[in-house]
Amino acid sequence: ACMLRETLLRSDAAASDPSLLRGCADTWALIDGAVPPALLERIEALPSAESRLVAQVYRATQHLRAGAIDEARRELEAMSGFLTFAADAHLRGMLAAPLGFAAWVAYRLERFDLCVRIAARGLRIAREAGRVDADSLLGVCLTLSLAQLGRLDEAEEAGERARSDAERYGPQGVPALAAMALTLVAEGRRQHEPDLLRTRYDELRACELPVLGWWRGAVLTARTRASAMLGEPEYSPELLRQSEDAASPQRFAEAALAAAQAGDRELAQNLIAQANEIADRLGLCGQQAVVRMLEAELLIAWGSPLRAKNLLTEAQSAFAELGMLLHQARASVALAEVDRVLARQSSHFEALTERELQVAELVAAGMKNREIAKRLVISQRTAENHVARLLRKLELGSRQELAARFGDASA
């Protein structure tokens, strides 16, 4: 690819050959994910609307990789009308990679309806033209967006076809992307088909990882998420070393869940803090909501259900606004669990004696048993017994959980 790029950029004859220029851009995008700016300038200077659109697609892709969300949005807005309404003939020359990348940009920018329109139209044109080589990436994007929108039956059908096309014709890494998309569908079906996620996770792990960095990150993130759901936390440090892009917040948040399940609470707290910081800075509402939801799941496990409920309520509102029914359903399940915990917590606190409530307040303030004994003018052994009885009554495993629970109950 490096040799091809250098030869092309030095060639005067190639400068006027649209097929060679755009073919090189497509190849470069699939290998490296970034098309050289000089090549994009040459493509954009060609006398056709399609060439200008190709340049816009690859510039938007580069903006996403750099985490430049506003710039990527502007490029997407500029090209969305053409992608949606231009005559089929204008899009046939974009079937190799540009349409797939355009759909991927729309997906990453949380424009799921637009992604569905681009991908479905591209698939129809590709099949009419007999271009089976163009089907797999478009099919992956269609599956992912349909799943996010809660259209799971359609997503399942699109995903199975995308996987078949990817295995036969897709470029390196796309079979793993198709398996990733089907894993997302399985997450949405988890309540009714719990064994499906295990099957899809095993299939995903068996796939060769993509070479292209941001596709590789997407697949590893999906593996991390599925493994955490299955109670077998697996996350790759490689995820945290990748340069910041539009998917970074979820990568960090999923890694936080896996770290928490593996028993490393401090790492989990650090990762979720970084996920929140990046999500807020990028300003992607869906990513922000996903991070809030995953943080809430951690807080539930750590004994802070009230704070978890506040985050889940906020996330659910954002999911509803964006039409992200898949995540909205997951947030609803978590909210139901929070309500059960809060109801049980309320009944437990009502059963505490006045002395036990005093002890709980002092534990929440960070006091040790000897400090509690001195404050209440009781023996240290009596203070120890009070704390042990509190933990049993509230079904908690540590003083830290008691402090968090009492803080929630007092809020």
C-alpha distance (Angstrom), angle and dihedral (degrees) to the residues before:
residue distance angle dihedral
A1 . . .
C2 3.83 . .
M3 3.80 90.9 .
L4 3.80 91.2 47.3
R5 3.78 91.5 51.3
E6 3.80 94.9 48.7
T7 3.80 92.8 46.4
L8 3.77 91.7 48.9
L9 3.78 96.9 46.8
R10 3.80 90.9 51.3
S11 3.80 95.2 46.0
D12 3.80 118.7 97.1
A13 3.79 91.1 -170.4
A14 3.79 92.2 55.6
A15 3.79 92.3 52.8
S16 3.80 90.9 76.5
D17 3.80 98.2 39.4
P18 3.86 106.9 95.4
S19 3.81 94.3 -172.4
L20 3.79 93.6 52.5
L21 3.80 94.0 44.1
R22 3.78 95.0 48.1
G23 3.80 93.3 40.6
C24 3.78 89.3 54.7
A25 3.81 90.8 48.8
D26 3.80 91.1 50.8
T27 3.80 92.0 48.9
W28 3.77 92.3 46.6
A29 3.82 92.1 48.8
L30 3.81 92.2 51.4
I31 3.80 92.9 47.6
D32 3.77 102.3 39.2
G33 3.81 106.9 8.1
A34 3.81 90.9 -129.1
V35 3.80 127.3 84.1
P36 3.83 116.0 -152.0
P37 3.83 111.6 -103.2
A38 3.83 91.8 -127.8
L39 3.79 90.1 57.2
L40 3.81 92.0 48.0
E41 3.80 89.5 52.0
R42 3.80 91.1 53.7
I43 3.78 91.9 48.4
E44 3.79 92.7 47.9
A45 3.82 90.1 51.8
L46 3.81 91.9 58.9
P47 3.82 114.1 108.6
S48 3.82 99.1 -110.4
A49 3.78 137.0 86.8
E50 3.80 90.5 -133.6
S51 3.81 92.1 58.9
R52 3.78 92.1 51.3
L53 3.80 88.8 49.4
V54 3.80 91.9 51.5
A55 3.81 89.3 53.8
Q56 3.82 90.7 49.5
V57 3.81 91.9 50.4
Y58 3.79 93.7 52.5
R59 3.80 93.1 43.8
A60 3.82 89.8 52.4
T61 3.81 88.4 50.2
Q62 3.80 91.2 53.4
H63 3.80 91.6 48.3
L64 3.80 89.8 53.9
R65 3.79 91.6 50.5
A66 3.79 89.1 52.5
G67 3.81 93.4 47.2
A68 3.83 90.4 -115.4
I69 3.80 93.7 144.1
D70 3.81 99.2 167.2
E71 3.81 91.9 52.0
A72 3.81 91.2 47.6
R73 3.80 90.2 50.1
R74 3.80 91.4 52.3
E75 3.80 91.6 51.7
L76 3.80 91.1 47.8
E77 3.79 92.6 49.9
A78 3.80 90.7 48.9
M79 3.80 92.9 54.1
S80 3.83 102.6 32.4
G81 3.81 95.0 87.2
F82 3.80 93.1 52.4
L83 3.80 92.3 45.7
T84 3.79 91.1 51.4
F85 3.80 104.1 38.7
A86 3.83 109.9 21.3
A87 3.80 117.6 112.6
D88 3.80 115.4 -88.5
A89 3.80 90.4 -114.3
H90 3.81 90.5 64.0
L91 3.81 91.7 55.9
R92 3.81 99.4 45.8
G93 3.77 91.2 82.8
M94 3.81 90.2 55.5
L95 3.78 97.1 56.8
A96 3.80 98.9 99.3
A97 3.82 97.2 70.1
P98 3.82 115.5 -41.1
L99 3.81 96.2 79.8
G100 3.80 91.0 48.2
F101 3.79 91.2 50.2
A102 3.82 90.5 46.5
A103 3.81 89.6 54.5
W104 3.82 90.1 47.2
V105 3.82 90.6 52.2
A106 3.82 90.5 51.1
Y107 3.82 90.1 49.2
R108 3.79 94.0 49.4
L109 3.81 90.9 47.7
E110 3.83 88.5 54.2
R111 3.81 93.6 -113.8
F112 3.78 91.8 135.6
D113 3.82 97.5 161.5
L114 3.80 90.2 51.0
C115 3.81 90.8 47.6
V116 3.81 89.8 53.1
R117 3.82 91.0 50.8
I118 3.80 93.7 48.2
A119 3.80 95.3 44.3
A120 3.82 96.4 43.0
R121 3.80 91.5 48.4
G122 3.79 92.7 46.2
L123 3.80 91.3 50.2
R124 3.80 91.8 51.0
I125 3.81 92.5 49.8
A126 3.81 92.0 45.1
R127 3.80 93.0 51.5
E128 3.78 92.8 46.6
A129 3.82 88.7 51.0
G130 3.82 93.1 45.3
R131 3.81 90.9 -118.5
V132 3.80 99.5 145.8
D133 3.80 89.6 160.1
A134 3.82 88.7 70.5
D135 3.79 96.7 51.8
S136 3.79 104.5 79.7
L137 3.83 103.4 63.9
L138 3.80 91.8 40.9
G139 3.80 88.7 49.4
V140 3.82 91.6 51.3
C141 3.80 91.9 52.1
L142 3.80 91.2 46.6
T143 3.81 91.2 50.8
L144 3.80 93.9 48.5
S145 3.80 94.6 49.4
L146 3.80 94.6 43.9
A147 3.81 88.6 51.3
Q148 3.81 91.9 50.0
L149 3.81 89.0 50.9
G150 3.80 90.3 52.6
R151 3.82 94.4 -112.8
L152 3.78 91.9 132.7
D153 3.81 100.8 161.3
E154 3.81 91.2 53.5
A155 3.80 90.1 43.5
E156 3.81 91.4 52.0
E157 3.80 92.0 52.3
A158 3.80 93.2 45.9
G159 3.80 91.5 46.0
E160 3.80 95.3 52.1
R161 3.79 90.6 50.8
A162 3.81 91.7 45.8
R163 3.80 90.6 51.8
S164 3.81 91.8 50.0
D165 3.81 91.8 48.1
A166 3.80 92.2 45.1
E167 3.79 93.3 51.6
R168 3.82 91.2 51.4
Y169 3.80 104.8 33.0
G170 3.80 111.9 1.9
P171 3.80 125.0 114.9
Q172 3.80 120.3 -108.3
G173 3.79 113.0 -60.9
V174 3.80 98.1 16.7
P175 3.84 93.2 100.9
A176 3.82 87.1 59.8
L177 3.82 89.8 48.4
A178 3.81 89.7 52.8
A179 3.80 90.6 50.0
M180 3.81 88.3 48.3
A181 3.83 90.7 53.0
L182 3.80 91.3 50.6
T183 3.80 89.5 49.2
L184 3.81 88.5 56.8
V185 3.81 89.3 52.9
A186 3.82 89.2 50.9
E187 3.81 89.7 53.1
G188 3.79 88.3 57.1
R189 3.81 91.3 50.8
R190 3.78 94.8 44.9
Q191 3.80 97.4 110.1
H192 3.81 93.0 55.1
E193 3.82 101.1 27.9
P194 3.82 105.8 31.2
D195 3.82 94.7 166.0
L196 3.81 93.5 56.3
L197 3.80 93.5 73.6
R198 3.81 91.0 55.8
T199 3.81 90.4 52.0
R200 3.80 93.7 47.6
Y201 3.80 92.8 45.3
D202 3.81 91.4 53.2
E203 3.82 89.9 48.5
L204 3.80 90.7 49.8
R205 3.80 92.8 50.4
A206 3.81 89.8 51.3
C207 3.82 92.1 57.7
E208 3.77 123.2 97.7
L209 3.80 107.9 -107.9
P210 3.81 116.6 -114.1
V211 3.79 116.7 -103.5
L212 3.80 92.4 -146.2
G213 3.80 105.3 93.2
W214 3.79 103.1 -133.9
W215 3.82 93.5 43.5
R216 3.80 88.1 47.8
G217 3.81 89.5 51.9
A218 3.80 91.3 50.7
V219 3.81 92.0 52.3
L220 3.82 93.9 46.1
T221 3.81 90.2 48.3
A222 3.80 90.4 52.5
R223 3.79 90.3 50.0
T224 3.81 90.6 50.1
R225 3.81 92.1 49.6
A226 3.82 95.2 47.0
S227 3.80 92.9 45.8
A228 3.81 90.6 52.8
M229 3.80 90.9 49.6
L230 3.79 89.1 51.9
G231 3.82 92.0 49.0
E232 3.80 93.1 -114.2
P233 3.81 102.6 106.9
E234 3.78 114.6 -151.5
Y235 3.75 124.2 166.3
S236 3.76 133.0 160.3
P237 3.82 121.7 -131.3
E238 3.81 83.7 -144.4
L239 3.81 88.0 75.8
L240 3.78 91.9 62.3
R241 3.80 93.4 47.6
Q242 3.79 94.9 56.8
S243 3.79 117.0 107.7
E244 3.80 115.5 -97.9
D245 3.79 115.1 -86.2
A246 3.80 140.8 149.3
A247 3.82 92.5 -69.4
S248 3.82 98.0 47.1
P249 3.84 97.0 100.7
Q250 3.79 93.7 58.3
R251 3.81 92.0 42.9
F252 3.81 90.4 57.3
A253 3.81 94.0 42.3
E254 3.81 94.0 50.4
A255 3.81 89.3 48.0
A256 3.83 87.8 51.8
L257 3.82 90.8 56.0
A258 3.79 91.2 49.8
A259 3.82 91.7 47.7
A260 3.81 90.7 50.4
Q261 3.78 91.8 50.9
A262 3.79 89.5 49.2
G263 3.82 88.3 55.7
D264 3.82 99.4 -106.8
R265 3.81 100.5 125.1
E266 3.80 95.3 165.7
L267 3.81 92.2 55.5
A268 3.79 90.3 45.8
Q269 3.81 91.3 53.1
N270 3.79 91.7 49.0
L271 3.80 92.9 48.5
I272 3.81 94.4 48.4
A273 3.81 90.1 49.1
Q274 3.81 89.9 53.4
A275 3.80 91.0 46.3
N276 3.80 90.9 53.5
E277 3.80 92.6 47.5
I278 3.82 93.7 50.7
A279 3.82 93.8 42.9
D280 3.80 92.0 52.0
R281 3.79 92.0 46.8
L282 3.82 94.2 49.1
G283 3.79 92.3 47.0
L284 3.81 97.0 -144.1
C285 3.80 103.3 150.6
G286 3.79 95.0 -157.2
Q287 3.80 93.1 50.8
Q288 3.80 90.1 47.2
A289 3.80 90.4 52.3
V290 3.81 93.0 47.0
V291 3.80 90.6 52.1
R292 3.83 90.9 48.3
M293 3.81 90.1 50.7
L294 3.80 93.6 49.1
E295 3.80 91.1 46.5
A296 3.81 88.2 52.1
E297 3.80 90.4 53.5
L298 3.80 88.5 54.5
L299 3.80 91.6 48.5
I300 3.81 90.9 51.9
A301 3.80 89.3 54.5
W302 3.81 90.6 46.3
G303 3.80 94.4 52.3
S304 3.82 101.4 -103.4
P305 3.80 103.0 116.0
L306 3.80 97.8 155.6
R307 3.80 93.4 57.2
A308 3.78 87.9 44.0
K309 3.80 90.8 53.9
N310 3.79 92.0 53.1
L311 3.81 91.3 52.2
L312 3.80 93.0 45.4
T313 3.79 92.5 50.3
E314 3.80 89.9 51.8
A315 3.81 92.3 46.7
Q316 3.78 94.2 46.8
S317 3.80 90.9 54.0
A318 3.83 90.7 53.3
F319 3.82 92.0 46.9
A320 3.80 90.6 52.1
E321 3.80 91.8 50.4
L322 3.82 92.6 49.8
G323 3.80 94.1 42.7
M324 3.82 91.2 -118.7
L325 3.80 94.1 152.0
L326 3.82 93.6 163.6
H327 3.80 92.6 62.3
Q328 3.79 92.3 35.6
A329 3.80 88.5 60.7
R330 3.82 91.3 49.4
A331 3.81 90.2 50.1
S332 3.82 89.7 49.8
V333 3.81 91.0 54.4
A334 3.81 90.1 50.1
L335 3.82 91.6 47.7
A336 3.79 90.8 52.8
E337 3.81 89.4 52.2
V338 3.81 90.4 48.7
D339 3.81 91.3 52.0
R340 3.81 90.4 51.2
V341 3.80 90.8 49.7
L342 3.81 92.7 47.4
A343 3.81 91.9 48.9
R344 3.80 91.1 50.0
Q345 3.80 90.4 44.6
S346 3.79 91.6 52.1
S347 3.79 92.6 52.1
H348 3.80 90.9 47.5
F349 3.81 93.7 51.1
E350 3.79 90.8 48.1
A351 3.82 88.2 58.4
L352 3.82 93.5 55.9
T353 3.77 120.5 105.7
E354 3.80 121.6 -124.9
R355 3.82 90.0 -104.1
E356 3.81 91.8 50.1
L357 3.79 90.2 51.5
Q358 3.80 89.3 52.3
V359 3.79 90.8 51.0
A360 3.82 91.5 47.2
E361 3.80 90.3 53.1
L362 3.79 91.7 51.1
V363 3.82 92.7 47.4
A364 3.82 88.4 50.7
A365 3.82 87.8 53.1
G366 3.82 88.6 58.4
M367 3.80 99.3 -106.6
K368 3.80 122.0 155.6
N369 3.82 121.4 -131.7
R370 3.81 93.7 -98.6
E371 3.82 90.4 51.4
I372 3.80 91.0 49.1
A373 3.82 89.8 49.9
K374 3.78 91.7 51.4
R375 3.83 93.0 47.0
L376 3.82 94.1 49.1
V377 3.81 95.1 35.9
I378 3.79 93.7 -122.0
S379 3.80 133.1 122.3
Q380 3.77 120.0 -84.9
R381 3.82 89.4 -119.1
T382 3.82 89.8 55.9
A383 3.82 90.1 49.7
E384 3.81 89.7 50.6
N385 3.80 90.4 50.9
H386 3.82 91.6 50.0
V387 3.80 91.6 51.7
A388 3.81 92.9 47.1
R389 3.81 90.9 49.2
L390 3.81 90.6 49.1
L391 3.79 91.9 53.0
R392 3.82 90.9 50.4
K393 3.81 94.3 47.3
L394 3.81 93.5 47.4
E395 3.83 93.5 41.5
L396 3.80 92.4 -124.2
G397 3.79 131.1 146.5
S398 3.80 104.0 -150.6
R399 3.79 146.9 17.2
Q400 3.80 88.7 -108.0
E401 3.80 90.8 59.1
L402 3.81 89.9 46.9
A403 3.82 90.7 52.0
A404 3.81 91.4 49.5
R405 3.81 92.7 45.5
F406 3.79 94.0 48.3
G407 3.79 90.2 47.4
D408 3.82 89.9 54.1
A409 3.79 92.8 46.2
S410 3.80 91.7 51.4
A411 3.81 95.0 47.7
